[in-house]
Amino acid sequence: MELSESVQKGLQSLADATFFDMKTFSVFIEVAFRSLLSAHADRSVLDQPEFKRLDQKLLKHCHTAATTCILEGVKQNADKSTISACLEDVGFDAERTEVFYTTYQVITNLLCYSFKIHSRSQPQTVFFLILIQYFGYRFSLGRCPPHINDVSWRLEYCIKNGHVHKVNEPSYLISLNVENANNGGSSEDLHFSCTMEQLQVANMNLNGCIPF
Amino acid sequence: LSGPESQDHLVGEFGRIAVEFLRKGTNPKIYEGAARKLSVDAETVQHGVEGLMYLLTESSKLMISEVDFQDSVLVLGFTEELNHLLQQLYLENRKEIRHILGELTPSLPHYHNLEWRLDVQLASRALRQQVKPTVTMKLHLEESGGDKSAKVLQTDPATLMHLIQELEKALAELKTTHCRRILRNIK
């Protein structure tokens, strides 16, 4: 993994026992992972009692370095030997490397446990879903078309309107809830109407999309 | 229309003009041309055609029966042949006229077509070594005026299965006893 000089310096400070003893280091690593996984930025993420004695500028530098290192590892799908080698290069001893990698593995271990529970049924479905969850938060970065999250429907029977009487036809009103990832995650509803025959055709088309 | 100048073929011609005007909008030049041929005012021709247009649109809107149509035109005092001609004009064109009137109704875009593509995302700038199945869809919609639009959308397999289940529930609802009773009894 290639890390910038600034990130390397931040990690070197994190490896230094004069700044971070083991207890402070362990809390710091947990905070760094948590700050990446939460949906919204938390300004008070570094307001831990263990960090009170530390220089705030150093703390922020180390936080940036740690989170960058974590993101780079996830991005490259780095294995244990790659992460260990990278951390050793910046001065992490074996104990600190182990603490870092153990926390890194917690995500994958939790998902593997879920896989074992569900593995009796629809293994292919679970496999795809687990893979999606594993990289789920990283998937939110990047550009893509608006993403369909949900669908609502309404069945109505039109009796008449202002221009035509005796219509007497059923129709569906479909609303797709769509999230636009490129526009700050704003969501909107896409409405359209269709007849029963059109809905049957649309449903047949969607059934054809299923990859298994 | 019942004046001495009117004849069956003339009424037929006025009826053809009325239906054409309902399809494509009015054209005052037609009135002037017809007025010259008949040696009457353009205004007289206009009133005649507009009267026919109103008769056709109202009859089609209400979808009245042949008997009701005959009863309606009876009060105008036309000949039996003329009444029959008008009824034929109504019956031959009412479906099309109802379709034209239906386009005036405020409505949402309606479904036209759905294209889809199954992809697997392998990598992006933010994340390498991915296996992310994605369904990309192009939903074609059509407005009541004929304007078409296409929306490109994306979803994941889990959401896709949820969409299918929900739409199948929607289709199943039409076959329930409650809905069948409504469709059978409100005609």
Boltz contact constraints between the chains, C-beta under 6 A:
constraints:
  - contact:
      token1: [A, 75]
      token2: [B, 127]
      max_distance: 6.0
  - contact:
      token1: [A, 75]
      token2: [B, 128]
      max_distance: 6.0
  - contact:
      token1: [A, 76]
      token2: [B, 128]
      max_distance: 6.0
  - contact:
      token1: [A, 77]
      token2: [B, 129]
      max_distance: 6.0
  - contact:
      token1: [A, 128]
      token2: [B, 133]
      max_distance: 6.0
  - contact:
      token1: [A, 128]
      token2: [B, 157]
      max_distance: 6.0
  - contact:
      token1: [A, 129]
      token2: [B, 158]
      max_distance: 6.0
  - contact:
      token1: [A, 131]
      token2: [B, 131]
      max_distance: 6.0
  - contact:
      token1: [A, 138]
      token2: [B, 126]
      max_distance: 6.0
  - contact:
      token1: [A, 138]
      token2: [B, 127]
      max_distance: 6.0
  - contact:
      token1: [A, 141]
      token2: [B, 126]
      max_distance: 6.0
  - contact:
      token1: [A, 142]
      token2: [B, 124]
      max_distance: 6.0
  - contact:
      token1: [A, 142]
      token2: [B, 126]
      max_distance: 6.0
  - contact:
      token1: [A, 144]
      token2: [B, 154]
      max_distance: 6.0
  - contact:
      token1: [A, 145]
      token2: [B, 152]
      max_distance: 6.0
  - contact:
      token1: [A, 145]
      token2: [B, 153]
      max_distance: 6.0
  - contact:
      token1: [A, 145]
      token2: [B, 154]
      max_distance: 6.0
  - contact:
      token1: [A, 146]
      token2: [B, 153]
      max_distance: 6.0
  - contact:
      token1: [A, 147]
      token2: [B, 154]
      max_distance: 6.0
  - contact:
      token1: [A, 148]
      token2: [B, 153]
      max_distance: 6.0
  - contact:
      token1: [A, 148]
      token2: [B, 155]
      max_distance: 6.0
  - contact:
      token1: [A, 151]
      token2: [B, 163]
      max_distance: 6.0
  - contact:
      token1: [A, 151]
      token2: [B, 166]
      max_distance: 6.0
  - contact:
      token1: [A, 153]
      token2: [B, 170]
      max_distance: 6.0
  - contact:
      token1: [A, 155]
      token2: [B, 173]
      max_distance: 6.0
  - contact:
      token1: [A, 157]
      token2: [B, 182]
      max_distance: 6.0
  - contact:
      token1: [A, 161]
      token2: [B, 105]
      max_distance: 6.0
  - contact:
      token1: [A, 163]
      token2: [B, 101]
      max_distance: 6.0
  - contact:
      token1: [A, 163]
      token2: [B, 104]
      max_distance: 6.0
  - contact:
      token1: [A, 163]
      token2: [B, 105]
      max_distance: 6.0
  - contact:
      token1: [A, 164]
      token2: [B, 61]
      max_distance: 6.0
  - contact:
      token1: [A, 164]
      token2: [B, 98]
      max_distance: 6.0
  - contact:
      token1: [A, 164]
      token2: [B, 101]
      max_distance: 6.0
  - contact:
      token1: [A, 164]
      token2: [B, 102]
      max_distance: 6.0
  - contact:
      token1: [A, 165]
      token2: [B, 61]
      max_distance: 6.0
  - contact:
      token1: [A, 165]
      token2: [B, 62]
      max_distance: 6.0
  - contact:
      token1: [A, 166]
      token2: [B, 63]
      max_distance: 6.0
  - contact:
      token1: [A, 168]
      token2: [B, 187]
      max_distance: 6.0
  - contact:
      token1: [A, 172]
      token2: [B, 170]
      max_distance: 6.0
  - contact:
      token1: [A, 191]
      token2: [B, 108]
      max_distance: 6.0
  - contact:
      token1: [A, 192]
      token2: [B, 108]
      max_distance: 6.0
  - contact:
      token1: [A, 192]
      token2: [B, 109]
      max_distance: 6.0
  - contact:
      token1: [A, 192]
      token2: [B, 110]
      max_distance: 6.0
  - contact:
      token1: [A, 192]
      token2: [B, 111]
      max_distance: 6.0
  - contact:
      token1: [A, 192]
      token2: [B, 141]
      max_distance: 6.0
  - contact:
      token1: [A, 193]
      token2: [B, 108]
      max_distance: 6.0
  - contact:
      token1: [A, 193]
      token2: [B, 110]
      max_distance: 6.0
  - contact:
      token1: [A, 194]
      token2: [B, 110]
      max_distance: 6.0
  - contact:
      token1: [A, 194]
      token2: [B, 111]
      max_distance: 6.0
  - contact:
      token1: [A, 196]
      token2: [B, 174]
      max_distance: 6.0
  - contact:
      token1: [A, 198]
      token2: [B, 111]
      max_distance: 6.0
  - contact:
      token1: [A, 199]
      token2: [B, 171]
      max_distance: 6.0
  - contact:
      token1: [A, 202]
      token2: [B, 114]
      max_distance: 6.0
  - contact:
      token1: [A, 203]
      token2: [B, 167]
      max_distance: 6.0
  - contact:
      token1: [A, 205]
      token2: [B, 114]
      max_distance: 6.0
  - contact:
      token1: [A, 206]
      token2: [B, 164]
      max_distance: 6.0
  - contact:
      token1: [A, 209]
      token2: [B, 116]
      max_distance: 6.0
  - contact:
      token1: [A, 209]
      token2: [B, 135]
      max_distance: 6.0
  - contact:
      token1: [A, 209]
      token2: [B, 160]
      max_distance: 6.0
  - contact:
      token1: [A, 211]
      token2: [B, 118]
      max_distance: 6.0
  - contact:
      token1: [A, 211]
      token2: [B, 133]
      max_distance: 6.0
